[in-house]
Amino acid sequence: MGKTAAQDYDDITKAIQPYLDGAKAGKGDAMKPAFHANATVYGYLGDTLVSGPIKLIYDWADSIGPAPNVTPRVVKVDVVGTAASARVEVDNWQKHRFTDVFNLLKIDGKWVIVNKIFHTHE
C-alpha cells in the first residue's frame, strides 16, 4: 500500500524543516539537507531579482545572522505522486515577511526541494 496524503504531508513538512531551522539559526549550512544540490531560487528582495543556485539563500542567511523571532508556517501542501508544492508564510525573518513556494520531488523515496520561489511583503 502506498503512502496516504497525510503521510506525504508530514514527510514534506519534515523535509522543509532544515530550511526553517537554518533561517532561525542564521546558518546556510543548516538549510542544505532540505534542498537538492542543484536547487534554484527566484524572487524579489525589494526591487532586486534574486535568481540562481540555492547557494544564494545559504549565503544570505549567513550574512544576516540568526533570526530567533522568525515564525514560519506551512499553509498549503499539494501532492501528485512524486511531485509536490508547499507554501510557507515566514514572518519576522530579520524584519522581513516572505511567502515561499517550494517545489519538491520525491527522489529515492525522499522528498527534497528542487526549487524555491518567493515573494517579499513590504
N, C-alpha and C positions, 0 to 999 in steps of 0.2 A: 504494500500500500504506500502511495506517495505522501508527501507532506501536505498538511492542511494549510489553508490560507493563514490561520492563526500562527502556526509553527513558522511559516515563512516570514510573517510579520515580525515575530520575536527574533528570528535569525538575522533579519535585515537591520533591526534596531540595534542588535548586538554588534553587527558589522560596522555600523556608523559610530558606535561609542568611542573608539580610539580617536576619531576626529574631534569629537566633543571634549574628551579628556585633554587632548593636546591644546585645544583652544583655551581651556581653563588654566592649564599649566604654562601656556605660552611657549610650548615646545613643539616645533615642527616634526621632530623625530618621533614623538609620541603619536602623531597622526598617521604615520606611514602604514601601519597594519590595516587601516581602513581602505586604502587605495591600491589599485593595480599599479605596477611600476610605470606603465605608460599612460596613466590617467591624465586628463586635461582639465583645465579650468577656464571659464569665461564669465565675465560680468563687469559691471562698472563700479569702481570705487570713486565716488564723486563723479567727475567728468572723465576720469581716466579709465580706458578699457584695459582690463586685465585679461590676457589671453595667452595660453601656452601650457607648458607642462605643470603638473600639480606642485612641483617644487616651488613655484611662485607663492603658493599658500603656506607651505612649510616655512619659507624664508620670511614671509610677512608675520606669521605667528611668532617666530623668533625675535623679529625686530620690535614688536610692540609689547612683548613680555606677557606675564601672567594676567589672566582676567578672572579673578576669583568670584566676581559677581555675575558672570555670564549665566544666562538662563535659557538653554536650548530646549526645544520641544518638538518631537516628531509629530507632525499633524496629519500626515497622509502617506500611505504606502499603497502602491498599485503593483500587483504581481501578475505576470503572464508567463507561466512556465519557468524558463531560466533567465528572464528579463524582468527588471523591476525599476520603479522610480519611487523616490521618497522625498517629501517636502519637509524641511526643518525650519522652524522660526527660531532665530537666535537673537535674544535681547541682551544688551549690556556687554557686548564684546568690545571693551575699551571705548565705551560711549557710542558704539555703532550698533545699528539694528539691521539684521540681514534676513532675507528669505533665501535659503539654499534649496536647490533641487538637485538631487543626486540620481544618476543613472547607474544602476548596479547590474552585474551579470553574475550568474552562478557558474563558477569555474571550478572544476574538480570537486563539486559538491559544496563549495564555499562561496557565499555572497561577497562581492568586492565592488567598490565604487570604481567605475571606469571614466566618469565624467561628473564634474560639478559645474552648474551654472548658478549665478547668484544675483540678487537684487539688493542694493543698499538703500535703506529707507532714510530719508532726510529728516 
